[in-house]
């Protein structure tokens, strides 16, 4: 009987030695996310790192980046990678429909307004058609378009495929003015507990057509000012208020979760904690790792918590 405490002590010590390895084996693996970025009109050289660092700090996620870049001579004589600022950025995924194999989610943050080859677009969409979730930021809404995309596209048409994946057809934006963002579905896990906010000067994207499956989460209201010359030669300033959907989700092909926001033109907005919180929740929701109360599922919070 006197040996039992000794055996118990030895057993407890053995379990203490084994448990760290066991816990490591049982710990959820980080979500593997592919970030596609590059193209015209934005500072993707910096924004790619802002997004990677910001999301990885908020969730158990590892982000790998494919950036459309090119080498240029620097004044110091070295070659430096700079953003491919064209409307046809040379993303290495084009022509490879298996580009997302092994990833849990793809973030589209590219600006490829003139990539219009239906075969290339089909390749970009293939992983999402197969069920890999997507998150789409800002200019991703104005990519992969052709035909008369200025008008509402017809359901099932070839030039509707990207918009059907997004859940929204948008074709342009107004001037850079502050946008008042109001969450319209405050019960959704993505928005629960988040506060409305007003951005710095940002671009408010239009809503040409809201697709079936779109669940609006927030609207953006922007006041723009224009000068109008009167008959007597004087000028007056007219204010115009525009309101559109700026954050939403979509269930693509009734199986693939897709989160999108049209906000995110300037670096200052992308690095805003409110923006990064929102996008991170979009990542977790799209991969089905977001609790109903807006917190990360166990093991998928910061540092794997």
C-alpha positions in Angstrom: 0.0 0.0 0.0 2.9 2.3 0.7 4.1 1.9 -3.0 0.9 3.3 -4.5 1.8 7.0 -3.9 5.1 6.3 -5.6 3.4 4.7 -8.6 0.9 7.5 -8.8 3.8 10.0 -8.7 5.6 8.2 -11.5 2.5 8.0 -13.6 1.8 11.7 -13.2 5.3 12.5 -14.1 5.1 10.4 -17.3 1.9 12.1 -18.3 3.4 15.5 -17.7 6.3 14.5 -20.1 4.0 13.2 -22.7 1.3 15.8 -22.6 3.1 18.7 -24.4 3.8 16.5 -27.4 0.3 15.2 -27.3 -1.1 18.7 -27.1 1.0 19.8 -30.0 -0.2 16.8 -32.1 -3.9 17.6 -31.2 -3.6 21.4 -31.8 -5.5 22.7 -34.8 -3.2 23.3 -37.8 -3.1 26.9 -39.0 -5.4 27.8 -41.9 -3.4 28.0 -45.1 -4.4 31.0 -47.1 -3.2 32.2 -50.5 -3.2 36.0 -51.1 -3.3 37.1 -54.7 -2.3 40.7 -55.2 -0.9 43.2 -57.7 -2.1 45.3 -60.6 -3.0 48.9 -61.2 -4.0 51.8 -59.0 -3.0 50.6 -55.5 0.1 50.3 -53.3 0.1 46.5 -53.3 3.8 46.4 -52.4 2.9 47.6 -48.9 -0.7 46.4 -48.7 0.2 42.7 -49.1 2.4 42.9 -46.0 -0.2 44.9 -44.0 -2.8 42.2 -44.8 -0.5 39.3 -44.0 0.8 40.7 -40.8 -2.6 42.0 -39.6 -4.6 38.8 -40.3 -1.9 36.5 -39.0 -1.8 38.5 -35.7 -5.6 38.0 -35.3 -6.1 34.4 -36.2 -4.3 31.0 -36.5 -3.6 31.6 -40.2 -0.5 31.4 -42.4 -0.7 33.5 -45.5 1.4 32.9 -48.6 1.6 35.6 -51.2 1.6 35.6 -55.0 2.3 39.1 -56.0 2.4 40.4 -59.6 5.7 42.3 -59.5 8.6 43.2 -61.8 12.2 44.1 -61.3 13.3 47.7 -61.8 16.7 49.5 -61.4 16.9 51.4 -58.2 19.0 54.6 -57.9 21.5 52.8 -55.8 22.2 50.4 -58.7 20.4 47.4 -57.4 17.4 45.7 -58.8 14.2 46.0 -56.7 10.9 44.3 -57.0 8.1 46.8 -57.6 4.4 46.3 -58.2 3.2 45.4 -61.7 0.9 48.3 -62.0 -0.8 47.3 -65.2 -4.5 46.4 -65.7 -3.2 43.0 -66.9 -0.9 42.0 -64.0 1.2 39.0 -64.7 -0.1 36.8 -61.9 1.5 33.3 -62.1 -1.8 31.6 -61.5 -3.2 32.4 -64.9 -3.6 29.3 -67.0 -3.3 27.0 -63.9 -6.7 26.0 -62.6 -5.0 24.0 -59.8 -3.3 27.1 -58.3 -5.2 26.8 -55.0 -4.5 23.1 -54.3 -3.6 22.6 -50.7 -5.0 26.0 -49.5 -8.0 26.5 -47.3 -8.9 29.8 -48.7 -7.9 32.3 -51.4 -7.9 36.1 -50.9 -8.3 38.0 -54.1 -6.8 41.5 -53.7 -5.7 41.9 -57.3 -6.7 44.7 -59.7 -6.9 43.1 -63.1 -9.5 45.1 -64.9 -8.4 44.1 -68.4 -7.9 40.4 -67.9 -10.8 39.4 -70.1 -9.9 36.0 -71.6 -12.8 33.6 -70.6 -10.4 30.7 -70.4 -8.2 32.5 -67.9 -11.2 33.6 -65.9 -12.5 30.1 -65.8 -9.1 29.0 -64.4 -9.3 31.6 -61.6 -12.7 30.5 -60.7 -12.1 26.8 -60.8 -10.9 26.3 -57.2 -14.0 28.2 -55.9 -16.3 26.2 -58.1 -14.7 23.1 -56.5 -15.5 24.5 -53.0 -12.4 26.5 -51.8 -13.7 29.6 -50.0 -12.8 33.1 -51.2 -12.4 36.6 -49.7 -12.4 39.5 -52.1 -11.1 43.0 -51.3 -11.7 46.3 -53.1 -10.5 46.2 -56.7 -11.2 42.4 -56.9 -14.7 43.5 -57.7 -13.5 45.2 -60.9 -11.5 42.2 -62.3 -12.1 39.6 -64.9 -14.8 41.4 -66.9 -15.7 41.6 -70.6 -18.6 42.2 -72.9 -21.1 44.9 -72.0 -20.3 44.7 -68.3 -21.6 48.3 -67.7 -25.1 46.9 -67.9 -26.6 44.2 -65.6 -25.3 40.9 -66.9 -27.7 38.1 -67.6 -27.7 35.1 -65.2 -25.6 32.3 -66.6 -23.9 34.4 -69.2 -20.2 34.0 -69.8 -19.5 37.5 -68.6 -21.6 37.0 -65.5 -19.4 34.2 -64.0 -17.1 36.4 -61.9 -20.0 38.5 -60.6 -21.9 35.4 -59.7 -18.9 34.2 -57.7 -18.7 37.6 -55.9 -22.4 38.0 -55.4 -22.3 41.5 -56.7 -21.8 43.3 -60.0 -19.9 46.6 -59.6 -18.3 48.6 -62.4 -17.0 51.8 -61.0 -16.7 54.3 -58.1 -16.9 57.9 -57.3 -14.3 60.3 -55.9 -12.2 59.7 -52.8 -14.3 61.0 -49.9 -15.1 59.7 -46.4 -17.5 56.8 -46.3 -19.8 56.3 -43.3 -20.0 52.5 -42.8 -23.1 51.2 -41.1 -23.5 47.5 -40.3 -27.0 46.5 -41.4 -26.9 42.9 -40.1 -25.6 43.2 -36.6 -26.6 39.7 -35.7 -24.3 38.1 -38.2 -21.1 36.5 -36.7 -18.9 38.6 -39.0 -20.3 41.9 -37.7 -21.5 41.0 -34.2 -20.1 43.6 -31.8 -18.3 45.6 -34.4 -18.9 49.4 -34.3 -19.9 51.5 -37.3 -17.1 53.8 -38.5 -16.3 56.5 -41.0 -13.3 56.0 -43.2 -10.8 58.5 -44.5 -11.2 59.5 -48.2 -12.1 56.2 -49.9 -13.8 55.0 -53.1 -17.5 54.1 -52.9 -18.1 51.3 -55.4 -21.4 51.2 -57.3 -23.9 48.3 -57.1 -25.0 47.6 -60.6 -26.6 44.3 -59.7 -27.0 42.3 -56.5 -26.8 38.6 -57.2 -28.9 35.9 -55.7 -27.2 34.5 -52.6 -25.9 37.9 -51.6 -26.3 38.7 -47.9 -25.6 42.4 -47.3 -23.8 43.1 -44.0 -23.0 46.8 -44.3 -23.8 49.9 -46.3 -21.6 52.8 -47.0 -22.9 56.4 -47.4 -20.8 59.0 -49.1 -21.4 62.7 -49.6 -19.7 64.2 -52.7 -19.5 67.8 -53.7 -19.7 69.3 -57.2 -19.6 72.8 -58.5 -22.4 74.1 -60.8 -22.2 77.3 -62.8 -25.3 79.4 -62.7 -26.7 81.6 -65.5 -25.3 84.8 -63.8 -21.8 83.3 -63.8 -21.7 82.5 -60.1 -20.9 79.0 -58.9 -22.8 77.0 -56.3 -21.8 73.7 -54.6 -24.2 70.8 -54.8 -24.0 67.9 -52.4 -25.0 64.4 -53.5 -25.5 61.5 -51.1 -24.8 58.0 -52.4 -25.4 54.8 -50.5 -24.4 51.3 -51.6 -23.7 47.8 -50.1 -20.0 47.7 -49.1 -19.7 44.4 -47.2 -21.5 41.2 -47.9 -21.3 37.4 -48.1 -22.3 35.0 -50.9 -22.9 31.3 -51.1 -21.4 30.5 -54.5 -23.0 27.6 -56.3 -24.9 26.9 -53.1 -21.7 25.4 -51.5 -18.7 27.8 -51.4 -18.6 30.6 -48.8 -17.5 33.9 -50.1 -16.9 37.2 -48.2 -16.3 40.5 -49.9 -15.8 44.2 -49.1 -15.3 47.1 -51.6 -13.5 49.1 -48.9 -9.7 49.2 -48.9 -8.2 51.6 -51.4 -5.6 53.4 -49.2 -2.9 52.0 -47.0 -4.2 53.9 -44.0 -7.6 52.2 -44.4 -6.1 48.7 -44.9 -4.0 49.0 -41.8 -6.9 50.3 -39.7 -7.6 47.8 -36.9 -11.3 48.1 -37.7 -10.7 47.0 -41.2 -8.3 44.2 -40.3 -10.8 42.9 -37.7 -13.5 42.8 -40.3 -11.5 41.0 -42.9 -10.1 38.5 -40.4 -13.7 37.6 -39.4 -14.5 37.2 -43.1 -11.6 34.8 -43.4 -12.8 32.8 -40.4 -16.4 32.8 -41.5 -15.6 31.7 -45.1 -13.6 28.7 -43.7 -16.3 27.9 -41.1 -14.1 28.8 -38.1 -16.1 31.7 -36.7 -18.4 31.3 -33.6 -21.9 32.7 -33.6 -20.7 35.5 -31.2 -18.0 36.6 -33.6 -15.1 35.0 -31.9 -12.7 32.6 -33.5 -13.4 28.9 -33.1 -11.2 27.1 -30.6 -7.7 26.9 -31.8 -8.1 29.5 -34.5 -7.7 32.7 -32.5 -4.4 34.7 -32.1 -1.6 32.3 -31.5 -3.8 29.3 -31.9 -6.0 30.1 -28.9 
